[in-house]
Amino acid sequence: MTDRIRVEIAFEGGQAMSAVVEADTADALERALADAEQSIVVDAEDGRYTVRLDKVVYVKRFARDSRVGFGA
C-alpha cells in the first residue's frame, strides 16, 4: 500500500489548493521548491496539477495520522 498524505499549497494572491498525494510526490515538491525549479507536476487522487513554483508562498504537509471522523 502506498503512503498517501495531504498537502496544502498556498500561492501569491491568497489562493490555496489541497490535494492527497503519495509521500514521494510531497518529497519531490519540497525538493523542487528548495532547488528553485520553475514548475512541478503533482499527481493527486483527483487529477494532475502543474504548479508554478515561483508563485508558491508555502506548502503545508499534514501529519499522516490526521483524519477526520470517528475512530476507536
N, CA, C and O atoms as CSV, one atom per row, in Angstrom:
chain,resi,resn,atom,element,x,y,z
A,1,MET,N,N,0.841,-1.177,0.000
A,1,MET,CA,C,0.000,0.000,0.000
A,1,MET,C,C,0.889,1.244,0.000
A,1,MET,O,O,1.820,1.339,0.799
A,2,THR,N,N,0.611,2.178,-0.875
A,2,THR,CA,C,1.386,3.391,-0.983
A,2,THR,C,C,0.929,4.388,0.066
A,2,THR,O,O,-0.269,4.580,0.276
A,3,ASP,N,N,1.895,5.024,0.725
A,3,ASP,CA,C,1.600,6.010,1.750
A,3,ASP,C,C,1.125,7.295,1.097
A,3,ASP,O,O,1.839,7.867,0.274
A,4,ARG,N,N,-0.076,7.762,1.449
A,4,ARG,CA,C,-0.644,8.988,0.886
A,4,ARG,C,C,-0.861,9.994,1.997
A,4,ARG,O,O,-1.274,9.646,3.103
A,5,ILE,N,N,-0.574,11.250,1.681
A,5,ILE,CA,C,-0.739,12.322,2.650
A,5,ILE,C,C,-1.369,13.531,1.968
A,5,ILE,O,O,-1.393,13.628,0.741
A,6,ARG,N,N,-1.872,14.442,2.778
A,6,ARG,CA,C,-2.484,15.650,2.229
A,6,ARG,C,C,-1.490,16.796,2.319
A,6,ARG,O,O,-0.826,16.981,3.339
A,7,VAL,N,N,-1.396,17.564,1.237
A,7,VAL,CA,C,-0.589,18.775,1.222
A,7,VAL,C,C,-1.480,19.949,0.857
A,7,VAL,O,O,-2.464,19.806,0.131
A,8,GLU,N,N,-1.114,21.102,1.373
A,8,GLU,CA,C,-1.795,22.346,1.021
A,8,GLU,C,C,-0.738,23.272,0.433
A,8,GLU,O,O,0.323,23.462,1.027
A,9,ILE,N,N,-1.024,23.845,-0.726
A,9,ILE,CA,C,-0.100,24.739,-1.397
A,9,ILE,C,C,-0.771,26.106,-1.484
A,9,ILE,O,O,-1.861,26.232,-2.042
A,10,ALA,N,N,-0.120,27.128,-0.932
A,10,ALA,CA,C,-0.660,28.488,-0.966
A,10,ALA,C,C,0.131,29.310,-1.978
A,10,ALA,O,O,1.351,29.188,-2.089
A,11,PHE,N,N,-0.596,30.150,-2.713
A,11,PHE,CA,C,0.005,30.938,-3.786
A,11,PHE,C,C,-0.082,32.430,-3.490
A,11,PHE,O,O,-0.892,32.871,-2.674
A,12,GLU,N,N,0.772,33.203,-4.172
A,12,GLU,CA,C,0.673,34.659,-4.111
A,12,GLU,C,C,-0.757,35.050,-4.465
A,12,GLU,O,O,-1.370,34.437,-5.338
A,13,GLY,N,N,-1.281,36.048,-3.803
A,13,GLY,CA,C,-2.639,36.488,-4.080
A,13,GLY,C,C,-3.678,35.849,-3.187
A,13,GLY,O,O,-4.844,36.242,-3.225
A,14,GLY,N,N,-3.281,34.860,-2.370
A,14,GLY,CA,C,-4.187,34.291,-1.400
A,14,GLY,C,C,-4.870,32.992,-1.785
A,14,GLY,O,O,-5.551,32.399,-0.947
A,15,GLN,N,N,-4.717,32.523,-3.021
A,15,GLN,CA,C,-5.330,31.247,-3.398
A,15,GLN,C,C,-4.534,30.098,-2.779
A,15,GLN,O,O,-3.332,30.204,-2.538
A,16,ALA,N,N,-5.248,28.998,-2.530
A,16,ALA,CA,C,-4.602,27.801,-1.997
A,16,ALA,C,C,-5.299,26.580,-2.563
A,16,ALA,O,O,-6.465,26.633,-2.954
A,17,MET,N,N,-4.567,25.483,-2.601
A,17,MET,CA,C,-5.144,24.216,-3.032
A,17,MET,C,C,-4.701,23.142,-2.057
A,17,MET,O,O,-3.642,23.239,-1.437
A,18,SER,N,N,-5.524,22.125,-1.934
A,18,SER,CA,C,-5.218,20.995,-1.086
A,18,SER,C,C,-5.372,19.741,-1.927
A,18,SER,O,O,-6.305,19.629,-2.722
A,19,ALA,N,N,-4.449,18.792,-1.750
A,19,ALA,CA,C,-4.504,17.560,-2.532
A,19,ALA,C,C,-3.941,16.410,-1.707
A,19,ALA,O,O,-3.079,16.603,-0.850
A,20,VAL,N,N,-4.444,15.215,-1.982
A,20,VAL,CA,C,-3.906,13.997,-1.378
A,20,VAL,C,C,-2.956,13.384,-2.396
A,20,VAL,O,O,-3.341,13.061,-3.520
A,21,VAL,N,N,-1.698,13.232,-1.973
A,21,VAL,CA,C,-0.642,12.760,-2.877
A,21,VAL,C,C,0.155,11.646,-2.209
A,21,VAL,O,O,0.053,11.431,-1.001
A,22,GLU,N,N,0.946,10.946,-3.005
A,22,GLU,CA,C,1.862,9.958,-2.449
A,22,GLU,C,C,2.973,10.695,-1.706
A,22,GLU,O,O,3.316,11.824,-2.054
A,23,ALA,N,N,3.524,10.061,-0.696
A,23,ALA,CA,C,4.592,10.670,0.091
A,23,ALA,C,C,5.771,11.057,-0.794
A,23,ALA,O,O,6.396,12.092,-0.563
A,24,ASP,N,N,6.086,10.244,-1.805
A,24,ASP,CA,C,7.185,10.557,-2.726
A,24,ASP,C,C,6.919,11.847,-3.495
A,24,ASP,O,O,7.847,12.608,-3.769
A,25,THR,N,N,5.665,12.097,-3.841
A,25,THR,CA,C,5.301,13.325,-4.550
A,25,THR,C,C,5.479,14.535,-3.647
A,25,THR,O,O,5.975,15.571,-4.090
A,26,ALA,N,N,5.081,14.416,-2.388
A,26,ALA,CA,C,5.280,15.510,-1.429
A,26,ALA,C,C,6.763,15.791,-1.243
A,26,ALA,O,O,7.172,16.950,-1.162
A,27,ASP,N,N,7.572,14.737,-1.174
A,27,ASP,CA,C,9.024,14.909,-1.065
A,27,ASP,C,C,9.578,15.628,-2.293
A,27,ASP,O,O,10.404,16.532,-2.166
A,28,ALA,N,N,9.127,15.228,-3.475
A,28,ALA,CA,C,9.592,15.857,-4.720
A,28,ALA,C,C,9.204,17.328,-4.781
A,28,ALA,O,O,9.975,18.154,-5.269
A,29,LEU,N,N,8.013,17.660,-4.288
A,29,LEU,CA,C,7.570,19.047,-4.245
A,29,LEU,C,C,8.490,19.872,-3.349
A,29,LEU,O,O,8.903,20.970,-3.720
A,30,GLU,N,N,8.804,19.349,-2.187
A,30,GLU,CA,C,9.693,20.062,-1.267
A,30,GLU,C,C,11.086,20.235,-1.865
A,30,GLU,O,O,11.688,21.298,-1.717
A,31,ARG,N,N,11.611,19.205,-2.540
A,31,ARG,CA,C,12.925,19.309,-3.187
A,31,ARG,C,C,12.919,20.350,-4.296
A,31,ARG,O,O,13.857,21.136,-4.422
A,32,ALA,N,N,11.857,20.353,-5.102
A,32,ALA,CA,C,11.755,21.300,-6.212
A,32,ALA,C,C,11.726,22.739,-5.705
A,32,ALA,O,O,12.335,23.623,-6.308
A,33,LEU,N,N,11.023,22.975,-4.603
A,33,LEU,CA,C,10.998,24.308,-4.006
A,33,LEU,C,C,12.393,24.699,-3.512
A,33,LEU,O,O,12.836,25.826,-3.736
A,34,ALA,N,N,13.072,23.792,-2.854
A,34,ALA,CA,C,14.407,24.068,-2.328
A,34,ALA,C,C,15.412,24.319,-3.451
A,34,ALA,O,O,16.333,25.119,-3.291
A,35,ASP,N,N,15.239,23.641,-4.580
A,35,ASP,CA,C,16.160,23.770,-5.705
A,35,ASP,C,C,15.779,24.912,-6.644
A,35,ASP,O,O,16.437,25.124,-7.662
A,36,ALA,N,N,14.727,25.644,-6.308
A,36,ALA,CA,C,14.240,26.791,-7.088
A,36,ALA,C,C,13.910,26.407,-8.535
A,36,ALA,O,O,14.211,27.147,-9.471
A,37,GLU,N,N,13.285,25.237,-8.697
A,37,GLU,CA,C,12.830,24.828,-10.026
A,37,GLU,C,C,11.646,25.698,-10.441
A,37,GLU,O,O,11.008,26.324,-9.594
A,38,GLN,N,N,11.352,25.739,-11.737
A,38,GLN,CA,C,10.285,26.601,-12.238
A,38,GLN,C,C,8.895,26.026,-12.008
A,38,GLN,O,O,7.977,26.758,-11.638
A,39,SER,N,N,8.730,24.716,-12.225
A,39,SER,CA,C,7.421,24.099,-12.048
A,39,SER,C,C,7.597,22.626,-11.732
A,39,SER,O,O,8.677,22.054,-11.882
A,40,ILE,N,N,6.491,22.029,-11.288
A,40,ILE,CA,C,6.482,20.599,-10.992
A,40,ILE,C,C,5.089,20.067,-11.308
A,40,ILE,O,O,4.093,20.776,-11.162
A,41,VAL,N,N,5.034,18.826,-11.738
A,41,VAL,CA,C,3.761,18.146,-11.961
A,41,VAL,C,C,3.456,17.342,-10.706
A,41,VAL,O,O,4.278,16.551,-10.244
A,42,VAL,N,N,2.261,17.557,-10.163
A,42,VAL,CA,C,1.827,16.876,-8.948
A,42,VAL,C,C,0.656,15.970,-9.310
A,42,VAL,O,O,-0.406,16.445,-9.713
A,43,ASP,N,N,0.858,14.662,-9.162
A,43,ASP,CA,C,-0.227,13.700,-9.374
A,43,ASP,C,C,-0.942,13.492,-8.051
A,43,ASP,O,O,-0.337,13.064,-7.068
A,44,ALA,N,N,-2.237,13.798,-8.032
A,44,ALA,CA,C,-3.049,13.690,-6.822
A,44,ALA,C,C,-4.186,12.712,-7.066
A,44,ALA,O,O,-4.379,12.239,-8.186
A,45,GLU,N,N,-4.937,12.411,-6.012
A,45,GLU,CA,C,-6.074,11.494,-6.139
A,45,GLU,C,C,-7.097,11.979,-7.149
A,45,GLU,O,O,-7.713,11.177,-7.850
A,46,ASP,N,N,-7.282,13.294,-7.226
A,46,ASP,CA,C,-8.330,13.844,-8.080
A,46,ASP,C,C,-7.838,14.361,-9.423
A,46,ASP,O,O,-8.623,14.928,-10.182
A,47,GLY,N,N,-6.568,14.182,-9.732
A,47,GLY,CA,C,-6.060,14.620,-11.037
A,47,GLY,C,C,-4.608,15.041,-10.981
A,47,GLY,O,O,-3.919,14.843,-9.981
A,48,ARG,N,N,-4.165,15.621,-12.070
A,48,ARG,CA,C,-2.775,16.058,-12.203
A,48,ARG,C,C,-2.734,17.579,-12.227
A,48,ARG,O,O,-3.502,18.222,-12.942
A,49,TYR,N,N,-1.829,18.145,-11.436
A,49,TYR,CA,C,-1.643,19.587,-11.363
A,49,TYR,C,C,-0.231,19.938,-11.817
A,49,TYR,O,O,0.720,19.236,-11.475
A,50,THR,N,N,-0.089,21.001,-12.571
A,50,THR,CA,C,1.211,21.581,-12.844
A,50,THR,C,C,1.292,22.859,-12.020
A,50,THR,O,O,0.487,23.775,-12.190
A,51,VAL,N,N,2.268,22.907,-11.132
A,51,VAL,CA,C,2.381,24.007,-10.181
A,51,VAL,C,C,3.581,24.871,-10.546
A,51,VAL,O,O,4.703,24.377,-10.664
A,52,ARG,N,N,3.336,26.153,-10.721
A,52,ARG,CA,C,4.402,27.114,-10.983
A,52,ARG,C,C,4.990,27.527,-9.633
A,52,ARG,O,O,4.337,28.218,-8.851
A,53,LEU,N,N,6.214,27.105,-9.369
A,53,LEU,CA,C,6.783,27.209,-8.034
A,53,LEU,C,C,7.192,28.623,-7.640
A,53,LEU,O,O,7.306,28.913,-6.449
A,54,ASP,N,N,7.414,29.511,-8.606
A,54,ASP,CA,C,7.790,30.877,-8.236
A,54,ASP,C,C,6.607,31.660,-7.667
A,54,ASP,O,O,6.792,32.773,-7.175
A,55,LYS,N,N,5.409,31.106,-7.724
A,55,LYS,CA,C,4.207,31.737,-7.164
A,55,LYS,C,C,3.779,31.114,-5.840
A,55,LYS,O,O,2.791,31.549,-5.249
A,56,VAL,N,N,4.505,30.104,-5.366
A,56,VAL,CA,C,4.150,29.413,-4.123
A,56,VAL,C,C,4.660,30.210,-2.925
A,56,VAL,O,O,5.825,30.605,-2.876
A,57,VAL,N,N,3.768,30.437,-1.962
A,57,VAL,CA,C,4.121,31.134,-0.728
A,57,VAL,C,C,4.541,30.121,0.341
A,57,VAL,O,O,5.546,30.308,1.026
A,58,TYR,N,N,3.751,29.040,0.474
A,58,TYR,CA,C,4.131,27.985,1.413
A,58,TYR,C,C,3.489,26.672,1.009
A,58,TYR,O,O,2.521,26.639,0.249
A,59,VAL,N,N,4.053,25.583,1.539
A,59,VAL,CA,C,3.479,24.246,1.396
A,59,VAL,C,C,3.322,23.685,2.797
A,59,VAL,O,O,4.272,23.667,3.579
A,60,LYS,N,N,2.128,23.230,3.105
A,60,LYS,CA,C,1.868,22.567,4.387
A,60,LYS,C,C,1.693,21.082,4.121
A,60,LYS,O,O,0.876,20.671,3.297
A,61,ARG,N,N,2.468,20.299,4.826
A,61,ARG,CA,C,2.387,18.840,4.728
A,61,ARG,C,C,1.718,18.344,6.004
A,61,ARG,O,O,2.276,18.474,7.093
A,62,PHE,N,N,0.526,17.777,5.868
A,62,PHE,CA,C,-0.240,17.353,7.038
A,62,PHE,C,C,0.350,16.071,7.611
A,62,PHE,O,O,0.922,15.255,6.889
A,63,ALA,N,N,0.200,15.911,8.915
A,63,ALA,CA,C,0.661,14.701,9.585
A,63,ALA,C,C,-0.089,13.497,9.031
A,63,ALA,O,O,-1.272,13.602,8.705
A,64,ARG,N,N,0.565,12.389,8.924
A,64,ARG,CA,C,-0.029,11.187,8.333
A,64,ARG,C,C,-1.253,10.691,9.095
A,64,ARG,O,O,-2.185,10.144,8.505
A,65,ASP,N,N,-1.241,10.885,10.399
A,65,ASP,CA,C,-2.352,10.331,11.194
A,65,ASP,C,C,-3.494,11.308,11.404
A,65,ASP,O,O,-4.392,11.029,12.200
A,66,SER,N,N,-3.492,12.450,10.715
A,66,SER,CA,C,-4.604,13.398,10.890
A,66,SER,C,C,-5.776,12.964,10.025
A,66,SER,O,O,-5.714,13.032,8.797
A,67,ARG,N,N,-6.817,12.529,10.658
A,67,ARG,CA,C,-8.010,12.026,9.989
A,67,ARG,C,C,-9.240,12.722,10.567
A,67,ARG,O,O,-9.280,13.055,11.751
A,68,VAL,N,N,-10.207,12.930,9.741
A,68,VAL,CA,C,-11.469,13.486,10.191
A,68,VAL,C,C,-12.433,12.324,10.362
A,68,VAL,O,O,-12.525,11.461,9.490
A,69,GLY,N,N,-13.151,12.294,11.475
A,69,GLY,CA,C,-14.120,11.224,11.682
A,69,GLY,C,C,-13.956,10.588,13.045
A,69,GLY,O,O,-13.318,11.135,13.944
A,70,PHE,N,N,-14.545,9.433,13.167
A,70,PHE,CA,C,-14.557,8.729,14.428
A,70,PHE,C,C,-13.630,7.520,14.347
A,70,PHE,O,O,-13.496,6.896,13.294
A,71,GLY,N,N,-13.006,7.207,15.445
A,71,GLY,CA,C,-12.121,6.057,15.476
A,71,GLY,C,C,-12.132,5.421,16.844
A,71,GLY,O,O,-12.603,6.004,17.820
A,72,ALA,N,N,-11.609,4.227,16.896
A,72,ALA,CA,C,-11.578,3.525,18.184
A,72,ALA,C,C,-10.180,3.456,18.699
A,72,ALA,O,O,-9.945,2.903,19.773
